[in-house]
Every structure is written in C-alpha cells, then in structure tokens.
Amino acid sequence: MKELEILKNEELVKSFSTIIEGVGEDVQREGLLNTPLRAAKAMEFLTQGYQQDPVKILKSALFKESYSEMVIVRDIELYSLCEHHMLPFFGKVHVAYIPNGYIVGLSKIPRLVDVFARRLQVQERLTTEVLDCLDDTLKPHGAAVVIEARHMCMMMRGVQKQNSTTTTSAFTGVFRNFETRNEFLNLLNNK
C-alpha cells in the first residue's frame, strides 16, 4: 500500500512540475524547487475524501435515544475545490435532523461534511450528498442541509464578482413541511 501511495505522490509531483513549466516558469528556480512536492501533498490533503467512508464515520457514533426534536449543527466551516476550475470554494454548512430512535455524535456531522467537501465538487452535489448520507444512515424523521459559499472561480476569474454568495438547500421527510422547514430556517437566522 505504501508503494502505491508513493507512486501516486510521484505522479502528482511530476504533474505539478509540468504545470509550472507550462505557465512559463523555471521549476529549478530556488523558490520553486520544492513546490511540486508541496502542491502534490496539498492536493492529496484537499482530496482525501475519496479515501474516507462517510457511512462508517456516522455509524461509529450512533446511539439509541428517544429524543425526537430538531438537532442542528450550524456554521460548519466548509473548504472544497470546484471541479470545473479546481479553485477553492468556502463557506458554512448548516445541518439538521429530527431523530427517529437514534442520534449521532455531534462531531460526526462536521466530519461527514469534510468527507464530501474533500473531493472535487460542485456545491449543489455536495448539498445532496451530505443530506442523502445522513438520511440513509440515520433514517431520521427528516433532514436538512443548507450551504452558503463563496467561489473563487467567480471571484478570481470569469465574472470577477467579489461579494456574491451561493446558497443551496435540500430537505427530506418532515423538513419538506412548511412549518418544520420554517422553524429550521428561522433558527438559522437567529444568530
């Protein structure tokens, strides 16, 4: 397994060297000597979600509990890479569920977000992946995910809009009911 990891890293290092040369830089310049290796390590870290199992993470802290009111974990920091330009997008994720006999350790919800965020992504898919995994694994009465993010692909290039924010949401079960959804959204707005 270690040999495969080293080979993957070596391929990434070569790829980053090629990119640096491709933009017209000298990869042998002092300031760039270790950049291909550092960039390869960064890319491995930023895409580590491909090697993680989100269901296993949630199931590692599932507890039988009769609590049946809304559980919200809000303002979870989000850092991901846009799959179209491989530029960062970042923001906050808000997750809620209404238990149906089981609760999950609160730290597992941010870990779940990170698993899917540490893959090449689009915000819309990220929203539904977090929701679907939570819903399929916990089988709650309902679940909700709202993501608010800023995209460097819109800020640094293209339309170059510095103050735009993208919000996505997805709901299952009782969160599809107007009253439950409004309670969740009102709680999010009461900072």
C-alpha positions in Angstrom: 0.0 0.0 0.0 2.8 2.4 0.8 4.4 1.9 -2.6 1.1 2.8 -4.3 0.9 6.0 -2.2 4.4 6.9 -3.1 3.8 6.2 -6.8 0.6 8.4 -6.7 2.5 11.2 -5.0 5.4 10.9 -7.5 2.8 11.2 -10.4 1.3 14.3 -8.8 4.8 15.8 -8.3 5.6 15.2 -12.0 2.2 16.7 -13.0 2.8 19.8 -10.9 6.3 20.2 -12.4 4.7 20.1 -15.8 2.1 22.7 -14.9 4.8 25.0 -13.5 6.8 24.7 -16.7 3.7 25.0 -18.8 3.0 28.5 -17.4 6.5 29.6 -18.3 8.3 29.2 -15.0 11.6 27.5 -14.2 10.9 24.6 -11.9 14.6 24.7 -11.0 14.3 28.2 -9.6 15.2 28.3 -5.9 11.7 29.4 -4.8 10.0 26.6 -6.9 12.4 23.7 -6.1 10.0 22.0 -3.6 6.8 23.5 -4.9 5.7 20.4 -7.0 6.1 18.2 -3.9 4.3 20.7 -1.6 1.5 21.1 -4.2 1.1 17.3 -4.5 0.8 16.9 -0.8 -1.7 19.8 -0.7 -3.8 18.1 -3.4 -3.7 14.8 -1.6 -5.0 16.5 1.5 -7.6 18.5 -0.3 -9.0 15.4 -2.0 -8.6 12.9 0.9 -12.4 12.4 1.0 -12.1 9.9 -1.8 -10.3 7.5 0.7 -12.9 8.0 3.5 -16.2 6.2 4.1 -18.9 8.7 5.3 -21.3 5.9 6.4 -18.6 4.3 8.5 -17.9 7.7 10.2 -21.6 8.2 11.1 -22.1 4.6 12.3 -19.1 4.9 14.6 -21.1 7.1 16.9 -24.7 6.1 16.5 -26.6 6.0 19.8 -30.1 4.7 20.6 -32.0 7.7 22.1 -35.7 8.6 22.4 -35.0 12.3 21.7 -37.3 13.4 18.9 -36.9 17.2 18.5 -34.7 19.0 16.0 -30.9 18.7 16.2 -29.0 21.4 14.4 -25.2 21.7 13.8 -24.6 25.1 12.2 -21.8 27.2 10.9 -19.6 24.2 10.0 -16.6 25.5 8.1 -16.5 24.4 4.5 -13.5 24.2 2.2 -13.7 22.4 -1.1 -12.4 22.5 -4.7 -14.7 23.4 -7.6 -14.5 20.5 -10.1 -14.7 22.9 -13.1 -11.6 25.0 -12.3 -10.1 23.3 -9.3 -10.3 26.6 -7.4 -11.5 26.7 -3.8 -15.0 27.5 -2.6 -15.6 28.1 1.0 -18.3 29.0 3.5 -20.6 27.4 6.0 -22.8 24.4 6.2 -25.9 24.0 8.4 -27.2 20.5 9.1 -30.4 19.5 10.9 -32.2 16.3 11.5 -35.1 15.0 13.7 -34.1 11.7 15.2 -36.1 8.5 14.8 -34.7 6.4 17.7 -31.0 7.2 17.0 -28.8 10.2 17.4 -25.3 10.6 16.1 -22.3 12.0 17.9 -22.2 15.8 17.1 -18.6 15.8 15.8 -19.5 13.2 13.2 -21.7 15.7 11.3 -18.8 18.1 10.5 -16.7 15.0 9.7 -19.4 13.9 7.2 -19.3 17.4 5.6 -15.5 17.2 5.3 -15.6 13.8 3.6 -17.7 15.1 0.7 -16.0 18.5 0.7 -12.6 17.0 0.3 -13.4 15.8 -3.2 -13.7 17.7 -6.4 -17.2 19.1 -6.1 -20.0 21.4 -7.1 -21.9 23.0 -4.3 -25.3 21.5 -5.4 -24.0 17.9 -5.3 -22.2 18.5 -2.0 -25.5 19.6 -0.5 -27.4 16.5 -1.6 -24.5 14.1 -0.8 -24.4 15.3 2.9 -28.2 15.1 3.1 -28.6 11.7 1.5 -25.8 10.1 3.6 -27.3 11.5 6.8 -30.8 10.4 5.8 -29.9 6.9 4.6 -27.7 6.2 7.6 -29.7 7.7 10.5 -33.1 7.1 9.0 -34.4 10.2 10.8 -37.9 11.7 10.5 -36.3 14.3 8.3 -33.0 16.0 7.5 -32.0 19.4 6.1 -28.8 20.9 4.7 -28.1 24.5 3.8 -24.8 25.6 2.4 -23.7 29.2 1.9 -20.4 29.5 0.0 -18.2 31.9 -1.9 -16.5 30.6 -5.1 -13.0 31.7 -6.1 -13.8 30.7 -9.7 -16.3 33.5 -9.7 -14.1 35.9 -7.7 -10.6 35.5 -9.2 -11.5 34.8 -12.8 -14.5 34.9 -15.1 -17.1 37.4 -13.9 -14.8 38.5 -11.0 -17.7 39.3 -8.6 -16.2 39.7 -5.1 -19.4 39.8 -3.0 -21.5 37.1 -4.4 -22.6 34.2 -2.2 -24.3 31.0 -3.4 -26.9 29.3 -1.2 -28.1 25.7 -1.7 -30.5 23.7 0.3 -32.0 20.2 0.4 -34.7 18.7 2.6 -36.1 15.2 3.4 -39.0 13.9 5.4 -40.7 16.3 7.8 -38.4 19.2 6.6 -40.5 19.2 3.4 -43.4 20.5 5.5 -43.6 24.3 5.6 -43.7 24.6 9.4 -40.7 22.4 10.1 -38.7 23.9 7.3 -39.5 27.5 8.6 -38.6 26.5 12.1 -35.2 25.4 10.9 -34.6 28.4 8.7 -35.7 30.8 11.5 -33.3 29.1 13.9 -30.5 29.7 11.4 -31.4 33.3 11.0 -31.4 33.9 14.8 -27.6 34.2 15.2 
